[in-house]
Amino acid sequence: MLGRLRMDIDTAIKYYCTLVKQVFSHPKGRPGDGKFKATKLEAAIKSIVREVTGDSETPLLEQNESAGCRT
């Protein structure tokens, strides 16, 4: 969030808290398949990326390594 989405620390903490609540508040019912749903994590990340960049499909890996922060 800090490097690729160029958020300041306070904004990243706000979005991280939102992500944690969305992803980890309701564990899956079936044991053995993992404790939480990966689809919820994917949806939460896409939601954050959409809010920050305007497009949920924005690549998080940058092609131009010289621009911005190295993460």
C-alpha positions, 0 to 999 in steps of 0.5 A: 500500500505504501509503495505501489499505491503511494499511500501515506502511513495514516491512509495505509493503516486505515485501509489495512484495518478495513481489509482485516475486518472484511477478510478475517471477521468470518472464518469459513465453516469447513475445517481443513480448507484454510481458515478464511476465504481467499475470495474475500481477500481478493475482493478487499484488495480490489476494492482498495485498489479501485478506491485509490486508482479508480480501476480495480484491475490496475497492475500492482507490479510496476514496469518502470522500476525507477519511478517511485518507491522500491518495494 
